[in-house]
Amino acid sequence: MITSKQYDTLMRLSDEKETTLKNLYHGSGDLSDRAIDFVEASQEFERFVLSITEDKSTDTDGWVKWSPGLCPVALDTVVDVTFDSGACSRDRAESFKWMCVLDGKTIVAYRIVRN
């Protein structure tokens, strides 16, 4: 069950996504800018849906189990990731291939780095 605040956010993001889609097909200005706006609105919507529906089993150190998919956090968020090879890395989320399934390079867990 989601809260009323989560529902309101979901509806706002859904409306923004729909608006950018209409603008993509019928808007004026540069097509690539309109396409980027739509992709960004879609990703923000999908990340929010994941955040309220996904079972985020975390351990005591804040690690979240991960399966390949859309980046689960804002792209400028600094995260630690663990790969299926056992290696770890720290960087901004945009630096990682979240959907990638390659031997040794598939993300299997992440945690947000808090300052």
C-alpha positions as MATLAB code, in Angstrom:
seq = 'MITSKQYDTLMRLSDEKETTLKNLYHGSGDLSDRAIDFVEASQEFERFVLSITEDKSTDTDGWVKWSPGLCPVALDTVVDVTFDSGACSRDRAESFKWMCVLDGKTIVAYRIVRN';
ca = [
       0.000    0.000    0.000;
       1.283    3.460   -0.854;
       0.805    6.637    1.120;
      -1.210    9.611   -0.114;
       2.038   11.561   -0.560;
       3.479    8.761   -2.712;
       0.244    8.658   -4.725;
       0.376   12.435   -5.298;
       3.997   12.178   -6.432;
       3.139    9.271   -8.723;
       0.315   11.264  -10.341;
       2.535   14.351  -10.759;
       5.309   12.331  -12.394;
       2.797   10.551  -14.604;
       1.369   13.899  -15.754;
       4.874   15.231  -16.447;
       5.696   12.123  -18.464;
       2.491   12.479  -20.502;
       3.136   16.183  -21.107;
       6.671   15.546  -22.360;
       5.382   12.762  -24.636;
       2.802   15.104  -26.185;
       5.503   17.758  -26.568;
       7.784   15.212  -28.235;
       5.270   14.670  -31.037;
       3.557   18.047  -31.246;
       5.912   20.560  -29.636;
       8.151   23.137  -31.164;
      11.866   23.522  -30.793;
      14.699   21.075  -31.174;
      13.551   17.468  -31.475;
      16.558   16.103  -29.603;
      15.854   18.408  -26.627;
      12.220   17.257  -26.571;
      13.321   13.627  -26.744;
      15.749   14.109  -23.858;
      12.984   15.722  -21.783;
      10.737   12.723  -22.425;
      13.443   10.175  -21.576;
      14.333   12.009  -18.360;
      10.669   12.241  -17.298;
      10.191    8.540  -18.070;
      13.249    7.526  -16.076;
      12.240    9.659  -13.098;
       8.774    8.079  -13.167;
      10.191    4.545  -13.380;
      12.710    5.169  -10.573;
       9.933    6.428   -8.326;
       7.716    3.433   -9.098;
      10.626    1.126   -8.300;
      11.292    2.966   -5.058;
       7.762    2.387   -3.759;
       7.177   -1.122   -5.095;
      10.514   -2.917   -4.999;
      11.496   -5.022   -2.023;
      14.744   -3.367   -1.001;
      16.262   -5.918    1.299;
      19.149   -4.144    2.963;
      21.718   -5.417    5.365;
      23.020   -3.531    8.390;
      25.556   -1.648    6.265;
      22.876   -0.282    3.906;
      23.601   -2.597    0.976;
      20.626   -3.216   -1.321;
      20.464   -6.414   -3.384;
      20.266   -5.550   -7.077;
      19.268   -7.204  -10.335;
      19.981   -5.500  -13.673;
      17.487   -2.771  -14.545;
      17.071    1.002  -14.586;
      19.360    2.940  -12.289;
      17.548    2.966   -8.918;
      18.826    6.358   -7.737;
      19.324    9.849   -9.144;
      22.224    9.795  -11.596;
      24.301   12.280   -9.574;
      24.054   10.173   -6.397;
      27.368    8.751   -5.171;
      27.056    5.006   -4.598;
      29.159    2.006   -3.709;
      28.495   -0.998   -5.942;
      29.475   -4.640   -5.727;
      29.894   -6.632   -8.918;
      29.272  -10.331   -9.406;
      33.066  -10.759   -9.485;
      33.209   -9.554   -5.869;
      34.927   -6.286   -6.808;
      33.590   -3.018   -5.373;
      33.622    0.512   -6.738;
      32.488    4.006   -5.674;
      31.352    6.712   -8.089;
      28.325    8.666   -9.253;
      25.477    6.366  -10.300;
      25.689    7.593  -13.893;
      29.151    6.008  -14.149;
      27.831    2.454  -13.865;
      26.041    0.185  -16.325;
      22.981   -0.738  -14.251;
      21.322   -2.805  -16.978;
      24.490   -4.594  -17.999;
      24.777   -8.357  -17.612;
      28.431   -9.191  -18.230;
      30.469  -11.745  -16.377;
      32.314   -9.931  -13.627;
      30.712   -6.540  -14.367;
      27.098   -7.107  -13.341;
      26.054   -5.031  -10.322;
      24.654   -7.295   -7.592;
      24.367   -4.780   -4.734;
      24.624   -1.055   -4.104;
      24.443    1.429   -1.262;
      24.126    5.178   -1.212;
      27.187    6.983    0.134;
      26.145    9.411    2.838;
      28.381   12.381    3.568;
];
